[in-house]
Amino acid sequence: MIKVYCDSINYLPFEEPKNEKDIIWRYSLNPIIKRNPFEGISRVFNSGVLPYKDGFIGVFRGDTKTTVPFLYLGYSKDGINFDINPTKIEFIKNGKPYNLAYAYDPRLVKIDDEYFITWCDGFEWQPTIGIAKTKDFTTFEMLDHPFLPFNRNGVLFPRKINNEYYLLSRPSDAGHTPFGDIFISSSKDLEYWGKHKLVMRKGGDWWQGTKIGPGTPPIETSVGWLMFYHGVTTTCNGLVYSIGGVILDKDDPSKVLYRAKEYLLTPEEDYETNGFVPNVVFPCTALCDSATNRIAIYYGSADTYISLAFTTVDKIVDFIIKNSEV
């Protein structure tokens, strides 16, 4: 069994596969969050989840009925049924309220005794990465933006590497970005970011031939950092988002050790192919139980729902290595 360096989550949502040959399999009761989940919000998708106390906590993208998205806090006992607070998260910066123009696609990670949220923030109404921290999910302190616009898909590593914080991102444009590669940056203090490096370019294969972007906060294994990312192709019917897998070097995460040539999951089910934006599976969370090596992946479906998929560390790492194009 591959060793995993994370906490045990003995109440992690999980289903056994119907076919033992499956590498990743969907939850039989998907989607777990559906349309119009609470008053004033039409869709919740592309969100971050972590174990917290005796259950789970989530920072959710909620699209209002003006279609402008903001971030909302939710709790769950089982990681499936969430009670989401209908009041959007309020942030402070330098002791004063920080008003968001918009906020979407959050990721959530715990580093030491603090929780960090990264998301696409409307910095002067232009998209770039926002970072905030909290210890209690009551007070949320906004940090300085790590980059100028335009940037999206900020993903922090769950621990310091060589005494530095590491952040994956995808430089972009002001629109829907018909290009995109994954880069990495580091910081000693979460204020000044530098040492920017290319991690990997969009793939030569059609499923990721338009652009790629960081997905889930990486899981540390004895083989390397396991990350699920999104890859996009352009078809005659529009963009299609699929999920890919990569393993990065533990000490130098700018180095790709293995990258699966084939997608791991692509839109096939009705809740993935039909919705506000059809043909999208978009991973933002991958939770792992170190006792069993089970993984639960939370992903946005068709920019309308949140769905769950499952795998194990051993299955997914073995597949990525055996099917690597690196």
C-alpha positions, 0 to 999 in steps of 0.5 A: 500500500502506498503511504499517504501523509494526511489525517485519518477520516474514518467517516469519509464518504465512500462507495465500493465500485460496481466494477473492480476495474474502475479507476474512478467511479461516481457516487450512485446518488449524484448530484449531492447539491442540486439546483436552487439549494436555498433562497436567492441562490440558483446554483452551487458548484465548484467548491472546497470541503474539509473535515472539521470537528465531528463532520465536514465544513465547506466553502461553496460557490453560490451563483446568485439570481443576478448570476454574480457568484459569492462564497458561502459556508456550509456544514455536514455530518456525513460529507454529503448532506450540507446545510449552507448558510444563506448569508455570504462570507464576510472578509476583513482586511487590515481590520476593515470589511473587504467587499468582494466584487465577485468570488468563485471556484474556492479551494480549501486547505489546512496548513498547520493550525489555520485554514486557507481559502483560495478563489477567483476574486474580482480585484478591481473587477478583474479576475485574479486569485484571492487568499484568506485565512481563518482559525474558526470559520467565524473571522476570515482575514483577507490577505494581499493578492498574490498576483495581478490580474489575470489569473485563476485556479489558485491551489495551495499545497497543504504544508510548507515545502522547504519552509515555503508556501507553494501555490499553483495557478493558471494565468488567464485573460479577462474572458473565458481564456482559450489558452492556459498552462499550470504554473507554480509560485512560492512565498515565505510569508504569504505576502510576497510571491515569486520563483514562478515556474512552469509546471506543465503545459496543456496536453497534445491530446484533444481532451486537454488540448485547449487549456488546463488548470489546477484542480484539487489541493494535492495529496502527499503520498510516498510517490509524490504529490497527487493532484487532480486537474481539469483539462479542456477541449474545444469541440464544434459544440463548445468547451468540454471539461474533463478530469486528469491526474498528475504526480509532482515531486515531493521536494520540487513540485514544479517537477512532473513525475507522472502525468496520465495521458488519458482523462480520468473522468469526462462528462457522461452522466445527465447531470454532467452533460446538461446544465447551465454550462453543459459538459463540465466536470471540474474538481476542487476537492480530494479528501483522503483517509490515511487509514484506508487510502480511500479518496472522495473527489468533490467536483462541479457538474455542468456549472450547476451541481456538486457531485462526488466520485471515489477512488483509492490512492493505490488504484489512481497512482498505479493508473497514472504511473502505468499510463504516464506520458512523461 
